[in-house]
Amino acid sequence: MRKRQKGTSKYGNKKTGGYDSRKEAKRAGELKMMMRAGLISNLREQVKYELIPAQYDMVGGKKKCIERSCSYIADFVYTDKYGNTIVEDTKGFRTEAYRIKKKLMLHIHGIKIREI
């Protein structure tokens, strides 16, 4: 088993300019240029979607959280020139958790994630 050096990512990505990977930073630059050109609007980053709400129970007469909520955080959300809301995720490695959250996004919110 090969050990990772301290400060390196599990999947080999390098944080760049506040983004989790070079690929994500590059895509952010592309989307910002598209917005300046008027091709897209309402660009937002790191948008949180709740998939499963927190679960609470009464313990000793007090409401206590027994399970935290499960959320998906989209890398980019924007409106295209046709008025459609687009949710994008820059993916290098698709984890099992991501694949499940992608399916939940479609089932719960009716949103199909565009992978870049």
QUIZI-V550691 format. One line per field, one symbol per residue. ss: DSSP state (H for helix, E for strand, L for the rest). phi: phi as a letter, one per 30 degrees, with the letter a starting at -180 (. if undefined). burial: # if it has 16 or more other ideal C-beta (glycine too) atoms within 10 Angstrom, else .. A space follows every 50 residues. Layout:
# QUIZI-V550691
ss = ???
phi = ???
burial = ???
This chain:
# QUIZI-V550691
ss = LLLLLLLLLLLLLLLELLELLHHHHHHHHHHHHHHHLLLEEEEEEEEEEE EELLEEEEELLEEEEEELLEEEEEEEEEEELLLLEEEEELLLLLLHHHHH HHHHHHHHHLLLEEEL
phi = .dddddjcddcidcdbhicdaddddddddddddddddidbbhdbbhdcbd cbddcbbdbiicdbdcbddcbccddbbacddcjddcccbdccbcdddddd ddddedddciccddcc
burial = ............#.....###.###.##..#..#.....#....#...#. #....................#.#####.......######......... ##.##.....#.#...
